[in-house]
Amino acid sequence: MKYISTRGQAPELNFEEVLLAGLASDGGLYVPKEMPKFDKQEIASWAGLSYAELAFKIISPFVAGCISDAELTVMIDETYAGFDHSAVAPLKELSTNEWVLELFHGPTLAFKDFALQLLGRLMDHVLQKRGEKLVILGATSGDTGSAAIEGCRHSECIDIFIMHPHNRVSEVQRRQMTCIKGDNVHNIAISGNFDDCQEMVKASFADQGFLNGRKLGAVNSINWARIMSQIVYYFSASIALGGPHREVSFSVPTGNFGDIFAGYLAKQMGLPVKQLIVATNSNDILHRAIANNDMSKSSLEHTLSPSMDIMVSSNFERLLFDLHDRDGSAVDELLTRFKTEGVSLDDKQIAALQAQFSSASVNDAETCQTIADIAAETGYLLDPHTAIGVRAARANNLDKAVPMIVLSTAHPVKFPDAIVEAGLQPPALPAHLSDLFEREEAYDVIANDLASVQQYMVEKLA
Ligand SMILES: *Cc1c(COP(=O)(O)O)cnc(C)c1O
């Protein structure tokens, strides 16, 4: 499998190179040159498989030529054995044909574990084979950080630096990152917001000279391997509800557009999907883009769903690439203009976008109302991100006969503020995290300034 950049200039790479490179050298994101496709008969034949077996079927074409089947099997088995539910990604029925796909049974209680526990293993494997070392630099709106640190902490080939926006992640989220000890683990709190952190990651990739020859790797969803791993649960959920013989719909709480993009790819690969619903909080640029053809930045708001407090969604670039018939220079031109002004798509592009996605934006008050309503109706406690997905699903559902699957991206225990605002009791921490508030934290607060961050990294690596 070969990969190409969404900006059209960087060289084609194989999986191993894409895994280690993160961002392409032309500032673009890597995507498969051609998507693997499965026919209905083949998808139907996967009905009895375990989650790990299904993951192997879907992931193996993407890594072909780089990682052997035997090695991949071991890494996948180890990854999903670390989840605390036998189904790995279980479905719960909220009401008739309305389902929640629980993606929070991994070690750090958010869906990020699906990709990052595997990514850490893949990277470590490839680095060991090559006898190389890598410096990981990542930005987190809260959940990526802990999952990435958890996935990389045991690697002798990796130093990991994670930036989070200071005072803008929940205390549980922060402690899940800062209480992990390891000589190779470095937590940075940036006096800024998530977009500032993400921008510094991109700038550091574009110019890696400050590392004096050491190589930078990415754990953000700019890394293709993350998207790839997330395609699996769209298949598992569909198959569990009668797919591929029947269509299903998905509603996805969205920030960086990685998770929903994996759903779009599942559809490209042959999964019958009726609707893909982009659910955003008040940071609604994606909703405005889809509903009104308006891609203009507004100021970032801090909401009760902090993992979606993102204005510039990295992975939307991967979709824009398809909407521009894979013309990298057109994508580059659009995104260069987007840095300084609002942009829009042409008639054909917006029609194609609206044919694939519907969308809704849900504010904090509506989020809390949804948490309270669903708890009263069903006794089920939603986290605020998932609540946004449920509300967006109900607002956009075109066909009640088609199962609507809402991706539950985090466990409610990570976001007690929203639960309390909804007038409910936050749940207790699971056993493996029960002493989280007694553990010692380690992190440094750094100004929202690229040079300061890079100097900090150089000192820590010395
Ligand atoms: C990361 C995250 C999201 C957003 O996912 P994207 O892939 O960035 O769109 C939603 N909910 C939770 C809980 C998250 O951690």
The ligand as an SDF file (V2000), in Angstrom:
LIG
                    3D

 15 15  0  0  0  0  0  0  0  0999 V2000
  -11.0090   13.4050   20.6540 C   0  0  0  0  0  0  0  0  0  0  0  0
  -12.4230   13.3730   21.1350 C   0  0  0  0  0  0  0  0  0  0  0  0
  -13.4930   13.7320   20.3020 C   0  0  0  0  0  0  0  0  0  0  0  0
  -13.2910   14.2580   18.9080 C   0  0  0  0  0  0  0  0  0  0  0  0
  -12.7650   13.3100   18.0280 O   0  0  0  0  0  0  0  0  0  0  0  0
  -12.1060   13.7660   16.6370 P   0  0  0  0  0  0  0  0  0  0  0  0
  -11.5500   12.5540   16.0370 O   0  0  0  0  0  0  0  0  0  0  0  0
  -11.0530   14.7680   17.0220 O   0  0  0  0  0  0  0  0  0  0  0  0
  -13.2050   14.4030   15.8470 O   0  0  0  0  0  0  0  0  0  0  0  0
  -14.7850   13.5930   20.7940 C   0  0  0  0  0  0  0  0  0  0  0  0
  -15.0050   13.1680   22.0510 N   0  0  0  0  0  0  0  0  0  0  0  0
  -14.0180   12.8230   22.8870 C   0  0  0  0  0  0  0  0  0  0  0  0
  -14.3280   12.3700   24.2530 C   0  0  0  0  0  0  0  0  0  0  0  0
  -12.6840   12.9100   22.4550 C   0  0  0  0  0  0  0  0  0  0  0  0
  -11.6970   12.5550   23.2900 O   0  0  0  0  0  0  0  0  0  0  0  0
  1  2  1  0
  2  3  1  0
  2 14  2  0
  3  4  1  0
  3 10  2  0
  4  5  1  0
  5  6  1  0
  6  7  2  0
  6  8  1  0
  6  9  1  0
 10 11  1  0
 11 12  2  0
 12 13  1  0
 12 14  1  0
 14 15  1  0
M  END
$$$$
